[in-house]
């Protein structure tokens, strides 16, 4: 891995590498067939602790799988049952700012799609831009703005990646990048848990530096309510494969210029740790409802 980013056509064996990684995981998972995938952001690892009969696989064991270098990202697959629902959890992700290429950043999401999932829940730690957001608040994503300067689908299109739709389209609709019906279920479940789940718009930057106050003002003018350094590439690739996406941000800090202190990764990580049990409780009660929707259509 190098620190130089080059936007190059995807290698001819990229699909084969994804297939090899997925086959390796299927063998490890034995009779477990995951229905839903979950990607956990910084400090949000408690969801994995709630899984029963877990099968744990380190990223380093999986062929071609990139490994996270960021504190707070454990770098392992945890698969098993979350309540009555078979799930596969990515405990940590990789980012563009770590020096990975776009195809490496989204390789894990491709592998999840190859496992036959129907939906994914993408979580992240985000800076709160909207006035009134509180540190530790969970926000469902209604939309996103790609400010990363690249798209993970640049290069030759591989139609075989359309795992859930039959073909991965060159041009596909992103009007509903984040599923309306899954967001509605999430809001309903959060209400039952005793808190309101607001909706927001996530803007993704390449990182790794935090945004400046001037950038935050500009992002707010564009309609963003949250800012972070992940999730958007995974969402684009998931939608290319035909997977439904639910995005949930944890507001781990107020964006630059809105709080009274300088930003740090330690602050982000600690805020995530404080809210991870609430996220785990929400998903434990939400995913059976999501699974019911998905199974009714299969």
Steps between C-alpha positions, in 0.01 A plus 500: 500500500629848417387846594455604137148489358466419131160466335561200277266253329406209722713195439349223292508260795330731752174304482696176544673642807164597651366152423803334660462706818127424515560128451753504785246665731219262399719207604573667835131575556401139434118475509442867588350700213502871594200707393622844609845655521612763751805728472613656829675837520747643753424395857175324408604140557239394759266368230748221431503413872122441485532221242438147623692193377750730329743397231794741505736544206782756496525706184858384462381140451270583209655490151556848350317671790639843600587555865406803706780709649278735703454487878145395589465270198562143619543355154298181516185332373254385766214286367217335688153575636387844612180393670327277243679654201812353332745786447857568399671795667807688385659624822696784343547622144779638282515854367638682198724711725684188617653477155263241354364528147126542438466135401675392822280729713186338358636143471343395835157624389536304176577189706192554718289527187648177368386323818140549387392777738180691433576813706783673686509736798786748472597683819756774546635763734415844364544867578173679565442804279134570572424730790344307786684172445642350819812292547387136526187552290407238237383633162357294212637595159238621251757590233865577442732738317814350347777755558782245480601592146454148363242229443579132570334393174738691271654253259358201309155392618470141626136390454559181701503717814122533480461227763153609617366627166650270240728762345713787622390793286746753357256780584258448786260714700606649834176683583454269797858424597379436856184291517190696603328196646802399707530855632132494596551175689806644672311811613214286629737271689693792650175652624425170674846522657418842639689735270438688177704399195536808282599482134795681349721544193855364523782669310814290443848651468817302426668596831704440707509861626184628663307768314563871551234739633470657154444157346234424760316820405524402132378147569203636693417717199497187284240341728726269701422438867783251567858464377731199497758302305326173409167332416429669165726267292345197674149630433571555130641149461218342704241668278692386189454144629130557574524494880274714718694738722425642843752759616535611862744766621609552857570868563835463674599866488368837393667601174779759496389842614186373676652363819726650760801272457739371236405177324682171559457134411508415872190716550326326210588155632388574856165643386443185294572282802242693701219437251590155363267316736206715388584416138526129587159509671344679204634252245409198713136609494502642147656218298222243562257750345734554205544125459123458495472744208780335307376144550147595394640601160724199442 
